[in-house]
């Protein structure tokens, strides 16, 4: 998926990747009908569950930071991805006042994000809370020194558990609330931070964090602090309820940010679809985005008479809410029946599904 294009539209020169790759003039923020009016009962339920979940998470984040006197987490902009019903989750929140940092201050080293992860066995990051610290370091001391930006993932004791290069650029002075960007694909989670003073992002290809095994999805056994257990329990409850409301049997990704809730679940029978069936028209996913659409809807993929792949957003009454281009590719057979990916960027939402030898991506801006 393509965070680079989002940054470019905002005046940044950046090199991001085209896949998860996280996941915004969004799949549903921008144009297109279906919005307005009162919410239907299922979307009302989802919004209520989302509000309860977000309150539980922010309380747990504050509890986890209780002894960190110099750090406070923002309450208004965290993003979370819920990956399964066993409590696999990544939560990314902005550190209070990090949005006020200039590039020069950031270069000297600053804490930017507070995260909680709980993945499957084999996750690169053991389950727990971490602080993301960003700084600029010298890579070639001497008469013509070179520098690079790095992000360190530090545990609550200050120990560096992971370090990787990141891309940093100028921010948007008009941005009131910093935006947390998160994406997930093939088990890797990536995230970015967009604020008034700077724009930060990372990509899988510069060292993404492996979090989730589709082949062995047993939960990571790392003991959790009490605050972490509260997040996991809230995530399990929310995920189960969302599956019930959507009518999907899974898999499903739930994404929640201050912009709203987005549900992306595999449509029934997706694992058995062939490319020929998809050409004739078939449902890829069941989705919900209450801030934009008042009803749960399906993304239906088909091949148009002129050879274009098209995604139609179809509500419960069979009415088309909007259309968007889709990308369909043949690939190697996946060992997992269905893999879902998601990207929540600054200017759009992107979703995709891999099943059999087919990959479908829908990305609206």
N, C-alpha and C positions, 0 to 999 in steps of 0.2 A: 504494500500500500504506500501511499505517496505523500509523506509529510513534507518532503522537499517542496512540492508545489504549493502547499499551504504557506510555508515560510516565504517562498518567492513572491506570492501575492501580497505578502505583508512587507515586502521590501528587503528580504533577507537573501543573501547568497549562501545557499546551503546544499549539501549533498545528502539527501536521504534516500531511502530504499523504496522499491515498489513491492511491497507485500504487506504484512501486519502492522504486522507488522504488522497495538493499539490500537481499538480501537477504540471541518465541520460546518460549512454552510450546509448542513448535515444531511445525512441520509434523510434527515428529516427536518432540518431547521428551516430551510429556506423556502423555496417556491413550492407551490403545489398545494392542492386542495386537501380536503378531508379534515382540516383542523376546525377549531371553533365549535361552539355548541357545548352542551353538557357531555360529560364522560359517560360511557356505558358502565354497567356494573363491574365487569371484569377489570377495566382500566382504573376505576375508582378503587377497587381492592388493591391493585398493584401500587397505586400511588400511596395509599395508606400504609401498606407493608413497607414501601420504600422509606417513607418518613420515619417509621419506627426503627427500621434498620439503621438509618443514618444517625439517629439519635443515640442508639446503642453503641455505634462505632465511635462517634466523637467522644462519648463519655469514656470509652475504653482507651482511646488514644491519650486523653488527658490523664487518665490513671497511670498509663505506662510512663508518661513523662513526669510523673509526680516529683521525682527526685532530681530532675534536670532543671535546676533553678534558672539557667540562662536560656532555656528553649521553651517556647510556647507554640502550639500548633494552631493554625487558622481553623475556624469552625465552619467556614462557608464555602470551601472549594475542594474538599477531598474527592478523589475518584476511587472507586473500587470495582474490581472485576471478580465475579463469583463464577467459578469454573465447573463445579460439580456439586452434588448433593452431600459430599463428605466433608465439606468445609474448606476445599482448596480455594484460596482467595489471595488477591494482592490489593492492598490499600495504600494509596499514595496521597499524602496531605502536604500542603505548603507550610513551611516554618513562618511564623509571624514575623513581619517586617523584612523578610527576604526579598519581597518585591521592590523594596526601596533601594536595594543595592545597585551601585553602578558597576560597569564592567571592570573598572579599576579596583574597586573593593572586592569584587568576586575573584579577581585574579590573585589576590593575597590569601584567599581561602575563606569560605563561608559555608555554613549549614543552610541548605536550601529546602530539602524535603525530608519528611518523616514517613517511613513506610512500615507496613506489616505484611509479611508473607507467610503463607502456609501452603506448601506444595505437596507433591507426592514423594515417595521414597526415591532418592537419587537427585533431588533438587539441589541446584548449585548453592542456594542460600538455605541453611537450616531454618526451620520455622521460628519466627520471632520478630522483634522490632529492630529497625535500623534507622540510622541517620545518614542522609546523603550529603556529603561535603564536596564542594567543587572548588578547584583552584587551578592556577596555571603554573606549570613547572618547566624548568629548563631541560632540554634534551641534548644540547650540544654546547657545553660551556667553552668559552674561548672568545676570540675576537669577533666572531659572527655567530652568536648564540641563537639557537632555535628554541621555540617553546611549543607546548601543547597543553590543551585543557584536559583535565582528568576529573573523574568522579570517584570518590571513595565511598564504599558502603561500610559503615562502622556500626558495630553492635553497641548495646547500651553501656558497655564498659570502655568504649572508645577504641576497641580493636578493629583494625581494617580487615574485613572479610572478603572483599572483592574490590578491584580497581579497574577502570577501563577509560579509554579515551571518549570524549564527548565533543559535540559541536556546540559552540557558543557564538551568539551574535547579538546585535542591538535589539532591544525590545520595542514596545509600543507605548509611548508616554501617555496615551489616552486611555489605556486599559486600566479599569478601576479595580477589577478582581483578577489576580493571577490565575491562569488556566493550567490545569494538570492534564497532560495528554498521556494516555495509556493504550497499549496495543498488545495483542497476544496472537501468536501463530506458531504451530508445530511445537508447542510446549515452551516457547520462549516468551518472556514478558519484557516489554520495553516501555520507557516512559520519558516524558519531557515536561518542561516548565516554561511558560510564556508569561512574562511580566513587563512592567513599565521600563525597567532598566536593562533587561537582557532576555534572550531567547536561548533555551538550553534543550538539546535533545540528544538521543543516543540511538544507535541502531544495532540490530542483531549482528551485523557484519563487522562491528567494532567491539564485539564481546557481549552479546545479549545474555541475559540471565536465564538459564534453563530452570524451569520451575515445575513442569508438569509432564509426566510420562503417560501417553495414551495406551501404551502396551502394558504398563504396570501401574495402574492408577491408585494403588494403595497409599493411604495418607502417610506423610512423613511422621516419624515417631519421636522427633525431637520434643522433649517436654516443653509445654507452654506456660508462661506466667499467667496469672489469673486474668489479666486484661486481655491477653491473647485468646484464652479460652472463651471469654465473653464474645469476642468478635466471631470466632468459629461457630459457636452455638447460634448466634444471631444469623450468620450466613446460612447455616443448614436450614433453619426455620424459614427464612426468606425464600431460599431456592425451592424448597418443597412446595411452599404455597404458590410460587410463581408457576411451577410446572402444573399444578392443579388448575390454576386459572387459565393458562394458555391452552390446555388440552394436549400438550405435547408429552411424549414419553422420554424426550431427551435425545441426544445431548442438548445442552442449553448454556448460553453465556448470558449472565446478567451484568449490565454495566450501569453504575449509578454515579452521577456527578451533580454539581449544583445546577447544571442545565436541565437535569431531569433523569428519568430512568429509561434505559433501552433494553428490551428483551429480544434475544436472538436464539431461536430454538429450531432444531431440525424438524422439517415437516414429516408427518407420518409416511413411512415407506420410502424415504429418501435414499436409504442404503441400497435399495433394489433398482433404482432408476438407471437406465442406459442413456447414452448420448442421443440415440434416435428418439427415445421417448421424450427427452428434454426438448428436442427440436419441435415436437408437436405441441408442447406446452405442459409444464408440470411445476408443482410447488417446490420451492427450495427450502423455505423457512416460514415459521410462524413468528410474528414480530409484534412488539407493542412499544409505542413511544407516546405516552399520554400528553406531554406538553404540546405535541403537534397534531396527533390524530386521536380522535375520541373513541376509537374502537381498536380491538385487536385485528390485525390484517395478515395476509400471507404475501410473500414475494414469489411471484409466478414467473418462470423463465420460459421463453420460447424464441424460435428463430423466425424473424419476419420474412415476408416474401422477397424482400430485396437483400436478404442475407445478413441482416443485423441481428445480434442477440439483444433481446429486450427483457427488462424486468418490469412487471406490472404489480403495483401494490393493490391488492384486492381485499376489500373489507368483508365482514361476515354476511353481508347481503349480496355479495357478488359484484358490487360496484367498484370500478377502478378509481383509486384515489389519485394515482399519478403513475407516470411511466419514466423509466430511466434506462440508460444503456447498461448492458451487462457484458462481462468478459468470461468466456467459456474456453477452457483448455483441456486437452487430453494429457494425462500424466501416467506415471507408473502406478500400478495397483497399490492402494494403501492397505496396510495390515489392519488398521482400525476401520470399522465400517463407515463411520462418519467422523470427520474432524471439522470443527467450526473455528473460525478466526474472527477477530474483531479489532477495529482501530477507532479510538475516539480522539480525533485530532482537534486542532483549533478551528478549522473551517468546515469540517464535514465528519460524517460517520461512514465507515466502510465495513462491510461484512462479507465473508465468503464461506463456502462449504466445500469440502473435499469428500467425495464418496466414490468408491470403485476406482475407475480410471478417469474421473471427471473432477475438475475444479471450476467453481463458479464464483465470480466476484462481482459485487454491486457496490458502487462508490458514487455517491451523489454529492455534488458541490454547487 
